[in-house]
Amino acid sequence: MTSALFVVSEEGYWGEECIEPLTTLESAGVDVTVATPSGDPPVIDERSVDPDEVGEETAERVRDVHENHAELNDPDPVARASADDYDAVVFPGGHGTAWDINQDRHARALLREAVAGDDGTALVVCHAVGLLAFTRADDGDFLVDGRDVTGFPNEWEEGIVDDDDRMPGGRKLPYWVEDEVKAAGANWDAELDADESVTVDGDLVTGRGPGSSAAAAQALLDELGVAAEASD
């Protein structure tokens, strides 16, 4: 059976960016495991389940999966996971990843193993794309150097943080994804004129943000050679 590991933030993941790929893959028969940095259940960004932010339908669906999904509520510690055990490793986004996933050496190792190995594939979404700015290949070069990627753009970040880079709750954002990933040598294009933005470069699939989650999940299934569940 095709398998995927989801590496999810304990500092605030964006609901749709995790739940959409997770449920899409499971509906297609993919066996899903969840890991977090400490092994505690992931924490959802409350803005991503606010009906005023995402709509009532999305908020209700996402919260239901977040609260009741067995694997999400009983994750493994990231340090105990190996990309070699899975066909794909998925890194959902959310601002919270800036404080834990993107700075976690074991998460970086999982990404490196998935992309550099012979069989693995990685899907990285939104703010989790910042992980690429801190991950180096075995030769010491940045893993993302020369690769085509998309991710959360500066233009969107400007509408969220204040002049001191503080989030709405007051916490300071330590870096901007686009700046760091471009500095690591990526060919960055968030396709701001498009409704969705998903980029596939070899074994690396990246998605821009929440609105690209469904397309990113489909791109990953395509890369895995797994047929999506037929819609009614």
C-alpha positions as CSV (number, residue, x, y, z in Angstrom):
1,M,0.0,0.0,0.0
2,T,1.2,3.5,-0.8
3,S,2.1,5.4,2.4
4,A,2.6,9.0,3.4
5,L,4.0,10.8,6.5
6,F,2.5,14.1,7.4
7,V,4.8,16.4,9.4
8,V,2.5,18.8,11.2
9,S,3.2,21.9,13.4
10,E,2.5,22.1,17.1
11,E,2.8,25.9,16.8
12,G,-0.2,26.4,14.5
13,Y,-0.9,24.6,11.2
14,W,-3.3,26.0,8.7
15,G,-6.2,23.6,8.6
16,E,-7.0,23.3,5.0
17,E,-3.4,22.8,4.0
18,C,-3.2,19.7,6.1
19,I,-6.8,18.4,6.1
20,E,-7.3,18.6,2.3
21,P,-4.2,16.6,1.3
22,L,-4.7,14.2,4.2
23,T,-8.3,13.3,3.4
24,T,-7.6,13.3,-0.3
25,L,-4.8,10.8,0.0
26,E,-6.7,8.6,2.5
27,S,-9.7,8.6,0.1
28,A,-7.4,7.3,-2.6
29,G,-6.2,4.5,-0.4
30,V,-3.0,6.0,0.8
31,D,-2.0,4.9,4.4
32,V,-1.3,8.1,6.4
33,T,0.9,8.5,9.5
34,V,1.3,11.8,11.3
35,A,4.4,13.1,13.1
36,T,5.0,16.3,15.1
37,P,8.2,17.7,16.6
38,S,7.6,16.4,20.1
39,G,5.0,13.7,19.4
40,D,2.2,15.8,21.0
41,P,-1.0,16.4,18.9
42,P,-0.6,19.3,16.4
43,V,-2.1,22.6,17.2
44,I,-4.4,24.3,14.6
45,D,-4.3,28.0,13.7
46,E,-7.6,29.2,15.0
47,R,-7.9,31.6,12.1
48,S,-8.1,28.6,9.8
49,V,-11.3,27.3,11.5
50,D,-12.9,30.8,11.8
51,P,-16.0,30.9,9.5
52,D,-15.4,34.6,8.9
53,E,-11.9,33.7,7.5
54,V,-12.6,30.5,5.6
55,G,-16.3,30.0,5.3
56,E,-18.6,27.9,7.5
57,E,-18.3,24.7,5.4
58,T,-14.5,24.7,5.4
59,A,-14.3,25.6,9.1
60,E,-16.7,22.9,10.1
61,R,-15.1,20.2,8.0
62,V,-11.5,21.1,9.0
63,R,-12.3,21.3,12.7
64,D,-14.1,17.9,12.6
65,V,-11.1,16.2,11.1
66,H,-8.7,18.0,13.4
67,E,-10.6,16.9,16.5
68,N,-11.5,13.3,15.5
69,H,-8.8,12.0,13.1
70,A,-7.1,9.1,14.9
71,E,-3.6,9.8,13.5
72,L,-3.7,13.5,14.0
73,N,-4.5,13.0,17.6
74,D,-1.8,10.3,18.2
75,P,1.2,11.4,16.3
76,D,4.8,10.0,16.3
77,P,7.8,12.2,17.3
78,V,9.5,13.5,14.2
79,A,12.9,12.2,15.5
80,R,11.6,8.6,15.3
81,A,10.4,8.9,11.6
82,S,12.3,7.8,8.5
83,A,11.4,9.0,5.0
84,D,12.6,5.6,3.7
85,D,9.5,4.1,5.4
86,Y,7.1,6.1,3.2
87,D,6.4,6.9,-0.4
88,A,5.8,10.5,0.4
89,V,6.4,13.0,3.1
90,V,4.0,15.9,3.4
91,F,4.7,19.2,5.2
92,P,1.5,21.3,5.6
93,G,1.9,25.0,6.1
94,G,0.7,27.6,8.5
95,H,2.7,30.4,10.2
96,G,3.4,28.0,13.1
97,T,5.9,26.1,10.9
98,A,8.2,29.1,11.1
99,W,8.8,28.4,14.8
100,D,9.0,24.6,14.8
101,I,8.9,22.4,11.6
102,N,11.2,24.7,9.6
103,Q,13.7,24.9,12.4
104,D,13.7,21.2,13.2
105,R,16.8,19.2,12.2
106,H,14.8,16.0,12.0
107,A,12.2,17.6,9.7
108,R,15.0,18.8,7.5
109,A,16.4,15.3,7.4
110,L,13.0,13.9,6.4
111,L,12.8,16.4,3.5
112,R,16.3,15.7,2.4
113,E,15.8,12.0,2.4
114,A,12.5,12.2,0.6
115,V,13.8,14.5,-2.2
116,A,17.3,13.1,-2.6
117,G,16.4,9.4,-2.3
118,D,15.6,7.1,-5.2
119,D,11.9,6.5,-4.4
120,G,10.6,9.3,-2.2
121,T,8.5,12.4,-3.0
122,A,7.9,15.5,-0.8
123,L,4.9,17.8,-0.8
124,V,5.6,21.2,0.9
125,V,2.8,23.8,1.3
126,C,2.7,27.5,2.0
127,H,4.8,28.6,5.0
128,A,6.3,25.1,5.3
129,V,8.2,25.9,2.1
130,G,10.4,27.9,4.4
131,L,11.9,24.5,5.4
132,L,13.7,24.5,2.0
133,A,15.7,27.6,3.1
134,F,17.3,25.6,5.9
135,T,17.8,22.2,4.4
136,R,21.0,21.2,2.7
137,A,21.8,18.3,0.5
138,D,24.5,15.8,1.4
139,D,27.1,17.9,-0.6
140,G,26.4,20.9,1.6
141,D,24.5,22.9,-1.0
142,F,20.9,24.1,-0.3
143,L,18.5,21.4,-1.4
144,V,16.3,24.0,-3.1
145,D,19.2,25.6,-5.1
146,G,18.2,25.7,-8.8
147,R,14.8,24.1,-8.2
148,D,11.5,25.6,-9.3
149,V,9.2,26.3,-6.3
150,T,6.1,28.2,-5.2
151,G,5.1,29.1,-1.7
152,F,3.6,31.8,0.5
153,P,4.5,35.1,-1.2
154,N,5.7,38.4,0.4
155,E,2.8,40.2,-1.1
156,W,0.4,38.2,1.0
157,E,2.6,38.4,4.1
158,E,2.5,42.2,3.9
159,G,-1.3,42.0,4.5
160,I,-0.9,40.0,7.7
161,V,2.1,41.3,9.8
162,D,2.5,44.9,11.0
163,D,5.5,47.1,10.4
164,D,7.5,45.3,13.1
165,D,6.7,41.9,11.5
166,R,4.3,41.0,14.4
167,M,1.4,38.7,13.8
168,P,-2.2,39.6,14.7
169,G,-1.7,38.0,18.1
170,G,1.5,40.0,18.7
171,R,4.1,37.3,18.0
172,K,7.0,38.4,15.8
173,L,7.5,36.5,12.6
174,P,11.2,35.5,12.4
175,Y,11.5,35.5,8.6
176,W,9.5,35.7,5.4
177,V,9.4,32.5,3.4
178,E,9.9,34.0,-0.1
179,D,13.0,36.0,1.0
180,E,14.7,33.0,2.6
181,V,13.9,30.5,-0.1
182,K,15.1,32.8,-2.9
183,A,18.3,33.5,-0.9
184,A,18.9,29.7,-0.8
185,G,18.9,29.7,-4.6
186,A,15.4,28.7,-5.6
187,N,13.6,29.7,-8.8
188,W,10.6,31.3,-7.1
189,D,7.3,31.9,-8.8
190,A,4.1,32.1,-6.7
191,E,2.0,32.8,-9.8
192,L,0.1,35.6,-8.2
193,D,-2.1,36.1,-11.2
194,A,-3.4,32.4,-10.9
195,D,-6.1,31.0,-8.6
196,E,-3.8,28.1,-7.8
197,S,-0.1,27.6,-7.8
198,V,1.5,24.1,-7.6
199,T,5.0,23.4,-8.9
200,V,6.5,20.0,-9.5
201,D,10.3,19.8,-9.8
202,G,11.5,16.2,-9.7
203,D,10.6,14.6,-6.4
204,L,9.7,18.0,-4.9
205,V,6.1,19.3,-5.1
206,T,5.3,22.7,-3.6
207,G,2.0,24.5,-3.1
208,R,1.4,28.2,-2.6
209,G,-1.3,28.3,0.1
210,P,-4.7,27.2,1.2
211,G,-6.4,27.7,-2.1
212,S,-3.9,25.4,-3.8
213,S,-4.2,22.6,-1.3
214,A,-6.6,20.5,-3.4
215,A,-4.4,20.9,-6.5
216,A,-1.3,20.1,-4.5
217,A,-2.9,16.9,-3.2
218,Q,-3.8,15.9,-6.8
219,A,-0.3,16.6,-8.0
220,L,1.2,14.4,-5.3
221,L,-1.2,11.6,-6.2
222,D,-0.1,12.0,-9.8
223,E,3.5,11.7,-8.8
224,L,2.8,8.6,-6.7
225,G,0.8,7.0,-9.6
226,V,-2.3,6.7,-7.4
227,A,-5.7,7.4,-8.8
228,A,-7.9,9.9,-6.8
229,E,-11.3,8.8,-5.5
230,A,-13.9,9.4,-8.2
231,S,-16.3,12.2,-7.4
232,D,-20.0,11.7,-7.6
